[in-house]
Amino acid sequence: MGCMKDILIIGAGNFGREVAQLIHDINQDKNRWNILGFIDETPEKHATLIHSIPVLGGPEWLERNSRGSVSAVFAIGNPRNKYRLISRLDKFGLDYPILIHPGAIISSYSSIGAGSIICWGCFISVDIRIGNHVAINPGCGIGHDAAIMDYSTLYWNVTLSGNVTIQEGCEIGSKVSVIPQRKVGRWSTIGAGAVVVKDIPEFSTAVGVPAKQIKVNLFDPDSDGDPSLSTPN
């Protein structure tokens, strides 16, 4: 137990519970992490237990207990909330480890950025670039030479073909497929089950087969918005 490192899970929602299970599975393979607890802004969750893990409090807990070099993972599905929360909590000097489920297959010729999460059953092929704080949910397949940029989230069973680019802050719904050499523009959302056969402009919501833009969602990642730490995902 002495060699295990403390880690906080930021966000006590559904994805938070899944990340706790991922950490448990990592520890089953090799003891690495001691989960200190969840951080969540919802007062009703404070001082409760989620799967025997305490909800310690909101950001004020970090104010009181920040010790530097504590590890944290952002279990936040929505990329906009994730970005703003990371920006808000960066001042505490947290360390952002990469969490990879032992049941994922990842080429040694691919790179993964700080704070990223790769769940069970994912296949990451050769020469993939995964940015910082990317969440890849179970069962995703990523083809050769693809790039997934910072803060993006891929939900269950997404398939990216070779040379696909997912730009910063994208939210890719379950069972989305993207054909080779296509690009999804930054801060865009692709609805579940869509098939992307043409490039998707930035700040778009696109749905359907083939995927078509249905609206534009402008988002300034450097705005002063301060979303709640309580997240449904």
C-alpha positions as CSV (number, residue, x, y, z in Angstrom):
1,M,0.0,0.0,0.0
2,G,2.9,2.4,0.7
3,C,3.8,2.7,-3.0
4,M,0.2,3.6,-4.0
5,K,-0.4,7.2,-5.1
6,D,-3.3,9.3,-4.0
7,I,-5.8,10.4,-6.7
8,L,-9.0,12.5,-6.7
9,I,-11.8,12.0,-9.1
10,I,-13.3,15.3,-10.2
11,G,-17.0,14.8,-10.8
12,A,-19.2,12.4,-8.9
13,G,-21.6,11.7,-11.7
14,N,-22.1,8.7,-13.9
15,F,-18.7,8.9,-15.6
16,G,-17.1,9.5,-12.2
17,R,-18.4,6.1,-11.0
18,E,-17.1,4.5,-14.2
19,V,-13.7,6.0,-13.7
20,A,-13.6,4.7,-10.2
21,Q,-14.2,1.3,-11.6
22,L,-11.5,1.8,-14.1
23,I,-9.0,2.7,-11.3
24,H,-10.2,-0.4,-9.4
25,D,-9.4,-2.5,-12.5
26,I,-6.0,-1.0,-12.9
27,N,-5.3,-1.8,-9.2
28,Q,-6.4,-5.4,-9.8
29,D,-3.6,-5.6,-12.4
30,K,-1.1,-3.7,-10.3
31,N,-1.7,-1.7,-7.2
32,R,-1.1,1.9,-8.2
33,W,-3.8,4.2,-6.9
34,N,-5.5,5.1,-3.7
35,I,-8.7,7.0,-4.4
36,L,-9.0,9.8,-1.8
37,G,-12.5,10.6,-2.9
38,F,-14.7,12.6,-5.3
39,I,-14.8,16.4,-5.7
40,D,-18.2,17.7,-6.7
41,E,-19.9,21.0,-6.3
42,T,-23.4,19.6,-5.5
43,P,-23.9,20.1,-1.8
44,E,-26.4,17.2,-1.5
45,K,-23.6,14.8,-2.5
46,H,-21.1,16.0,0.1
47,A,-20.3,13.7,3.0
48,T,-22.0,10.8,1.1
49,L,-20.5,7.6,-0.2
50,I,-20.5,6.4,-3.8
51,H,-19.5,2.8,-4.0
52,S,-17.8,3.2,-0.6
53,I,-15.8,6.2,-1.9
54,P,-16.4,9.5,-0.1
55,V,-17.6,12.7,-1.7
56,L,-15.1,15.1,0.0
57,G,-16.7,18.4,-1.1
58,G,-16.4,21.0,-3.8
59,P,-13.5,23.3,-4.8
60,E,-13.3,24.5,-1.2
61,W,-12.0,21.1,-0.1
62,L,-9.0,21.7,-2.5
63,E,-8.5,25.2,-1.0
64,R,-8.2,23.6,2.5
65,N,-6.3,20.4,1.6
66,S,-4.2,21.2,-1.4
67,R,-0.8,19.7,-0.8
68,G,0.7,19.8,-4.3
69,S,1.5,16.9,-6.5
70,V,-1.8,15.1,-5.7
71,S,-3.1,13.4,-8.8
72,A,-6.5,14.1,-10.2
73,V,-8.6,12.9,-13.1
74,F,-11.5,14.8,-14.6
75,A,-14.4,12.4,-15.0
76,I,-16.4,14.9,-17.0
77,G,-18.0,13.9,-20.3
78,N,-19.0,17.3,-21.7
79,P,-15.9,18.9,-23.1
80,R,-16.9,22.4,-22.4
81,N,-17.5,21.7,-18.7
82,K,-14.3,19.7,-18.6
83,Y,-12.2,22.6,-20.1
84,R,-13.6,25.2,-17.8
85,L,-13.2,23.0,-14.7
86,I,-9.6,22.2,-15.6
87,S,-9.0,25.9,-16.1
88,R,-10.6,26.7,-12.7
89,L,-8.7,24.0,-10.7
90,D,-5.3,24.3,-12.4
91,K,-4.2,26.7,-9.7
92,F,-4.0,23.9,-7.2
93,G,-1.0,22.3,-8.9
94,L,-2.6,19.0,-9.5
95,D,-0.8,16.2,-11.3
96,Y,-2.8,14.7,-14.2
97,P,-1.9,11.0,-14.8
98,I,-2.9,9.0,-17.9
99,L,-5.4,6.2,-17.0
100,I,-5.5,3.2,-19.3
101,H,-7.6,0.2,-18.6
102,P,-5.6,-3.0,-18.7
103,G,-8.1,-4.4,-21.2
104,A,-7.2,-1.7,-23.8
105,I,-4.8,-2.4,-26.7
106,I,-2.5,0.5,-27.5
107,S,0.3,0.7,-30.0
108,S,3.7,1.7,-28.6
109,Y,4.0,4.0,-31.5
110,S,1.1,6.2,-30.4
111,S,1.2,9.1,-27.9
112,I,-1.2,10.0,-25.2
113,G,-1.4,13.4,-23.4
114,A,-1.7,14.2,-19.7
115,G,-5.0,13.5,-17.9
116,S,-6.4,11.3,-20.7
117,I,-8.6,8.3,-20.0
118,I,-8.8,5.2,-22.1
119,C,-11.4,2.6,-21.1
120,W,-11.8,-1.1,-21.5
121,G,-11.9,-2.7,-24.9
122,C,-10.4,0.2,-26.9
123,F,-8.0,-0.5,-29.8
124,I,-5.6,2.3,-30.5
125,S,-3.6,1.6,-33.7
126,V,-0.2,2.9,-34.8
127,D,0.9,6.6,-34.9
128,I,-2.1,7.9,-33.1
129,R,-1.9,11.3,-31.3
130,I,-4.2,11.7,-28.3
131,G,-4.1,15.1,-26.6
132,N,-4.5,16.2,-23.0
133,H,-7.7,15.4,-21.0
134,V,-9.2,13.2,-23.7
135,A,-11.8,10.6,-22.6
136,I,-12.2,7.5,-24.8
137,N,-15.1,5.3,-23.5
138,P,-15.3,1.5,-23.9
139,G,-15.1,-0.3,-27.2
140,C,-13.7,2.5,-29.4
141,G,-11.5,1.8,-32.3
142,I,-9.0,4.4,-33.5
143,G,-7.3,3.9,-36.9
144,H,-3.7,4.6,-37.9
145,D,-2.5,8.2,-38.0
146,A,-5.6,9.6,-36.4
147,A,-5.5,12.6,-34.0
148,I,-7.8,13.4,-31.1
149,M,-7.1,16.8,-29.7
150,D,-7.4,18.2,-26.1
151,Y,-10.6,17.9,-24.0
152,S,-12.4,15.8,-26.6
153,T,-14.7,12.9,-25.5
154,L,-15.5,9.8,-27.4
155,Y,-18.5,7.9,-26.1
156,W,-19.0,4.1,-26.4
157,N,-18.1,2.2,-29.6
158,V,-16.9,5.1,-31.7
159,T,-14.9,4.1,-34.8
160,L,-12.4,6.5,-36.3
161,S,-10.8,5.4,-39.6
162,G,-7.2,6.2,-40.6
163,N,-6.0,9.8,-40.8
164,V,-9.1,11.2,-39.1
165,T,-8.7,14.4,-37.1
166,I,-10.9,15.2,-34.1
167,Q,-10.1,18.8,-33.2
168,E,-10.1,20.4,-29.7
169,G,-13.2,20.0,-27.5
170,C,-15.3,17.7,-29.6
171,E,-18.0,15.4,-28.2
172,I,-18.5,12.3,-30.3
173,G,-21.6,10.3,-29.6
174,S,-21.9,6.5,-29.2
175,K,-21.5,4.4,-32.3
176,V,-20.4,7.3,-34.5
177,S,-18.2,6.2,-37.5
178,V,-15.9,8.6,-39.3
179,I,-14.5,7.5,-42.7
180,P,-10.8,8.0,-43.5
181,Q,-9.2,11.4,-43.8
182,R,-12.1,13.4,-42.5
183,K,-12.0,16.2,-39.9
184,V,-14.4,17.2,-37.1
185,G,-13.9,20.9,-36.3
186,R,-13.2,22.1,-32.8
187,W,-15.9,22.3,-30.2
188,S,-18.3,20.3,-32.3
189,T,-20.8,17.6,-31.3
190,I,-21.6,14.5,-33.4
191,G,-24.9,12.8,-32.5
192,A,-25.0,9.1,-31.6
193,G,-25.0,6.7,-34.5
194,A,-24.0,9.3,-37.1
195,V,-21.6,8.5,-40.0
196,V,-19.3,11.3,-40.9
197,V,-18.4,11.2,-44.6
198,K,-17.5,14.9,-45.0
199,D,-15.6,17.4,-42.9
200,I,-17.6,18.9,-40.1
201,P,-17.1,22.7,-39.5
202,E,-16.1,23.9,-36.1
203,F,-18.8,24.7,-33.4
204,S,-21.3,22.4,-35.2
205,T,-23.8,19.9,-34.1
206,A,-24.2,17.2,-36.7
207,V,-26.4,14.2,-36.8
208,G,-27.6,11.5,-39.1
209,V,-26.4,9.1,-41.9
210,P,-24.6,10.8,-43.5
211,A,-23.9,13.4,-40.8
212,K,-25.2,16.8,-41.5
213,Q,-24.8,20.1,-39.6
214,I,-28.1,21.0,-37.9
215,K,-26.9,24.0,-35.8
216,V,-24.0,26.1,-34.8
217,N,-23.0,26.3,-31.2
218,L,-20.5,29.1,-30.6
219,F,-18.3,28.6,-27.6
220,D,-15.5,30.7,-26.3
221,P,-13.3,28.4,-24.2
222,D,-11.6,31.4,-22.6
223,S,-14.9,33.0,-21.4
224,D,-15.6,33.7,-17.8
225,G,-18.3,31.0,-17.6
226,D,-18.1,28.9,-14.4
227,P,-20.0,25.7,-14.8
228,S,-21.0,23.5,-11.9
229,L,-18.8,20.7,-10.8
230,S,-21.9,18.5,-10.7
231,T,-22.0,16.7,-14.0
232,P,-24.6,14.2,-15.3
233,N,-21.9,12.4,-17.4
